[in-house]
Amino acid sequence: MSGMKRTLLRQVAVVLILIATISAFVYYFATHPEVRQQLAQIPPFTLLVLLLLYLLSVLVLGLTFNATLRLCRLSLNISETALLTAYSSVINFFGPLQSGPAFRAVYLKQKYRLSVTQYSLATIVYYIFFGTFSGLFLLSGILGWWLIALIGGLLIGAYLISRHPKVAPRVKLLALGNWYYLAAATLAQVLVVALIYYIELNSVSPGIEVSQALIYTGAANLALFVSITPGAIGFREAFLLFTQNLHNVDASTIVAASIIDRAMYIVLMLILGLFIIATHAKKKLVVKDEVLEDKRVDTDNHTGSK
């Protein structure tokens, strides 16, 4: 099967999954009046707070991008990082097959001659951190918080040891400081997302505990690794329902919180779109379309972004 046919089949699959998911959302929303009641009780101030947190998540995503580039011994200025983060986030959500990472890889190759392989490897390191933190959040209900505290203590201890006068020179040669920076930025990203989910869940079902929100966050984040739809639509909800026995959040709350989350994320994308238009980012971040297609990278995220 040719590459063009495979791409076409994947695009058709994405469209079918989106249609099926949206249809399921509409049906559930129409047949469950308690969900509509939950959404109607959300105060506007809560929505404003969520929007501000989503803007903060973009800032943190820029930090993770900068930290990833540091592994490649490359650094961009603040304005270029902001433009590239915003533009690739919009492409990743609205573009075909979540092509934001591919756009970043090709842009960096064309402008800074950074090899796609090197950037992809650095991105994989970011994914390892993202997956590890999300996995720990998910398993915290089983393993207990003492294990996460132990791992956190070991990481802090390793950092303190790396700062010792006799160890620091060797650490500098290995550029471990960049790894610590990426780990910290990724953890900050996951924590901001957890805070967003915590507020969304409590806005429709007061009484949700922090521990539940963290487990919920872990499940939602891990869904990104197997998703081919924008924002993991459908996949994330399936993961959350599948792991219900861990976070103990009922189905109606999951659906209501997901509706809020999707709506707020669309608003965020529109804001980023206005930012891109106002700053003429599309003209400043030019890559050749045919190169983008050839160098598509199967990495990333939202996460990362979402």
N, C-alpha and C positions, 0 to 999 in steps of 0.2 A: 504494500500500500504506500502510495507516495506521501511525501510530507504534507502537501496541500490537502489531500483527502483526510489525513489524520487530524490536521488543524480544523478542517470543516466539521468533522465528526465531533471533536471536542467542543467546538462552539455550539453545535446543535444540542449536545448533551447538557451544556451549561444552561442554555435557554429553556430546555425541558425541565431541568431541576428547579430553575427559578420560577417557572410557571406553576409547577406542582407545589412548591413551597408557599408561594403567595396565595394560591388557591386554598391550601390548608389553613393558612393564617386567617383568610377571609371567612372560611367556613367555621373555624373555631371561634372567631370573634363574634360571628353572627349567632351562634348557637349557645354561647356562654355569656349571659348578661352580667355575671359577676365581674368579668374582665372589663367590660365597659364601665361598670361602676367604680372599679379600682382606678381606671385611667382618669375618670372625671374628677376624682378627689385630689389630683396632683396640683399643688399650688404653683403659680408661675415662677416664684422665686426658686423653687427646686429645679425647674427647667433651666433657669439662668445659671445656677450653680453648675449644673451638668455641662452646659455649653462651655463655661469657663474651664472646667476640668478637661474637656475634650481639647480645647485650645492648648492647655498645659500639656496634654498627651502628645500633641504635635511637636511642642518644644522639646520634650524628652525624647521623642523619636529622632529629632535632629541631633541630640546628644549621642544616641546610640549609633547613628550614621557616622558622626564625626569620630566616635571611638572605633568603629569598624575600620575607617580609613587610616587611623593611626597604626593599626596592625600592618597596613600596607605602606607605612612610612610616607603618608600623604596627608596634607592638611588643607582645608578650604577655609576661606574667610566666612564670617558670620552671614553676610548677605547671600553669598552663593549657596551656603549650606541651607539657609531658609528657603530660597527659591527652589533648590533641587528637592528638598524634603516635601514641600507643598506640591510641586508639580508631579513628582513621582507618586505621591499619595493619591492624587486625583486620578492619575493614569491607572494606578493599581486597582482602584475601585471601579471606575467606569470603563477602563480599557479592556481589550480582549484578553482573557486568560490571566488576569492579574499581572500585567506586564510592567509594573513599576520597577521591580528589581532589574529587569532586563534593560530598561531605559537608563537607570543609573549606571549599570555596567558599561553600556555602550558610550554614554556621555563621558565617563571617566577615561575610557580607552581612547576616544577621539581627541579629547582636550589635554589629558595628562599622560597619555600612553601607558596607563595602568592596565595590565593584562586582565582579561576577563577571568582567567583561571585564578589569578592572585586575589582579585576582589571576591570571587565566588568562595574561595577557601576562607577568607576573612568573614564573609557573611555566614558561612556554616558555623564558625566559632560563635558568632552572635546567636544563631539558632540553638546551639548547644546550651548556652547560658539561658536563653529564653525558655527552652523546653525543660531544662533542669529546675528552674525556679517554679515554673508552672506545674511540673510534676510533683514537686514538694508540696505545693499548695493543695493539689488534688489529693495527695496521700496523707496529708496532715490529719485527716479524720481517722485514719487507720494506724499510722505510725506514731501519732502523738506529737505535740509541739516540742517535747523535750529533744526529739531527734533533730528537728529543724534548728532549735537553739544550739545543739551540739555542732551541727554543720556550720552554722553562722559563726560560732566561737572558733572553730578550726580555721575558717577563712580569715577572720580578724587576726588570729594568732599567726597565720602564714604571712599576712601583710606586715605585722609588727616585726617578725623575724627578718623579712625582706628589707626592712629599714635599718637593720643593725649595721654598724660601720664595716664589719668584716664581710657581710653578705651583700650589702647594697651595690658594690662595684660589679659583682657577677650578675646581679639582677638587672642592672642597667644594660649589660651586654645582651641579655636575653629579651630586653624590652618588656619585662613582666609588668611594669607599671601600666603599659597600655592594656594589658589583659585585665588588670584590676579596674581600670577606668571603664572598660567595656562591661565588665561584670556589674559594677555599681550603676552604670547608666541603664543596663537592662533590668536590673532589680527595681530601679526607680520607675521604669516604664510599666512593669508588671504591677507595682504597688498603686500607681495612678489608675490603672485599669480596674484594679480591685476596689479602689475607693469609688469609682464611677458605678460599678456594679452594686456595691453596698448601698449607695444612695438610691439607685433605681429600684432595687428590691424592696427597700424600706418604704419607698414612696407608694408602692402598691400593696405592701404587706408589712406594716409596722411590726417590729419585734424580731426581724431577721438579725442574727448575731454575726459578729465579725468573722468568726470561725467558719460559718456557713458561706459567707461571701467569698472568703479566700478559697475554699474548696470549689465553689461555683466558678471562680475566676480561673482556677487551674484547668477545669474541664473545658471552659469556653476557649481558652488560649490554645489548648492542645488540638482543638478542632481545626485550627488554622492550618495545621500540617497536612491535613488530608482533604482540604477544600479546593474546589476549582471554581466556586461561585464568588461573586463580589461580597466581601465582608463575611465569608463563610456562611452565607444565608442558607438555611436548611441544615447544614452540617453542624453548626454550633448548637442549634436547638435540639438536634438529635443527640448530641453528646451530653447536653444538660439533662435531657430526659433519661438517657441511659445511666447516668451517674446519680440519679435522684436519691438512691439509698445512701449516698455519701454526704451530700449537702442538705438533704431533707427539705428542699424547696418544692412546693407543689406545682403541678403543671400549669394551673391558671396564673400563678405568679410568674412563672418562667415566660409564658406567652406575653403577659402584660408588660413585664420588664423588657422583653425583647422588642416589643413594639416601640416603647419609649426609646430604647437604645438605637434602633434602626432610624427612627425619626430624627434624633439628635445628630446622628452621624451624617445623615443626608444634609442637614443644616450646616454641619461643619464642612462638608465637601463644597457646598455652595459658597461659604465664606472663603475657603481656600481658592475656589475658582475666581472670585472677585479679586482676591489678592494677586493671583496670577495675571489677570487682565490688567490690573492697575500697575503692576511692576513690569509688564511686558516680558514675563518669564519665558513664554513660548519662543520669543525671538532670541532671547539670551541663552536658552538651553536647547540648541539645535543639534539633532542627530539625524543621520540618514536612515530613512525608513527601512531600506533593504538590509542595512547592517543590523538594525534592531531585530529584524525577523531572523537573520542568520545566527545571531548571538544571544538568542533568548535564554535566560538563565532561570532554572527551576529553583529559585531561592526566594524567599520572602516575602514576607510580609506584609502590615499595622500597624502586627504588630504590630504583623507588629502594631505595623500597624494593624487594624482590623480588616 
